[in-house]
Amino acid sequence: MTSIRALPPPEPDKPLKRLAAEQVAAFQDDGFLLLPGLFASDEVALVQDLLRHDSSVGEHSVGIIDSSGAPAEIFGWSGASEDVLGAFVRIARLVEAAEDLLGGQPVYHWHSKLSMKRPGSAGRWDWHQDFGSWYREGCLRPEMLTAMVAVDRTTPENGCVQLLRGSHRLGRIDHVPIGPSHGADPAVVARALEALETVACVMEPGDVVFFHGNTLHASGGNTSETSRTLLHVSYNTVRNQPTDPLVIHAFEPLEVLPDDALLTGAFAPRLDQAALTRRIELRRKQKIGEVYGYQVAGPKG
Ligand SMILES: O=C(O)CCC(=O)C(=O)O
């Protein structure tokens, strides 16, 4: 125990690596930050091409059941991979911005997913905080965030993500079963929806929205004729690793890639099959859906 009289003065703020102080302040106030056009169209095209030409994504995607029983399709992974998706996870502009937004703390890759809504698909994401799940796994501090990269244009019609502005300041809300799914306590969500502003993440390909692990978010079905794909890359601070993490969330040092790595092509254009298989097996063995309280559906689940 330390005496309150013996405490050293607070550490000075760490210098920002990537963002301006105003951007960090906006994130602290709102619980999210939009960086328009953070990725160029040639860079986003790498993911679009992968989706078009590599059948592994479709083969390994699963459905996360929403509260009405409809599946929302994702392709999830964690750890390092030597492919284009791994390059997005390690690219300096995402990692450094994440560190700036998390108080200058070094981060590691928690997990990522391609979240896909095909035209006309009904699957929704009920209101939840990501930290509501991650806390269940033993992360103490809400020092976690997601960088959401638009692969397609996202609109209310095709099921863009909605964020509740300032909801990260409500603290962690209990997550409870909702029908066949799991989400933030609906009674609390109803009050939060009345009190706070709902913001639709209308995004162009290449835009990135960073959102805090406690920011309430949801998304609707895709009622349009265009597909909606988002790449969600989630980071945790190194000091916040759970003491007994699922293997897929165990700390691995993040080898940061320079910003030009996507265009110079220092990675495999197709999916890193070895890394993929290893992670998918772990995910299945550890029954991550059960740990977090959701159901995974689909022939490939
Ligand atoms: O991609 C979406 O629509 C939402 C995904 C989401 O909320 C999540 O992965 O936690």
The ligand as an ORCA input file, in Angstrom:
! r2SCAN-3c Opt
* xyz 0 1
  O     -20.561     -4.597    -38.377
  C     -21.559     -4.314    -37.719
  O     -22.627     -4.004    -38.222
  C     -21.482     -4.309    -36.220
  C     -20.484     -5.262    -35.671
  C     -20.384     -5.154    -34.180
  O     -21.115     -4.460    -33.548
  C     -19.342     -5.871    -33.482
  O     -18.580     -6.611    -34.110
  O     -19.245     -5.720    -32.247
*
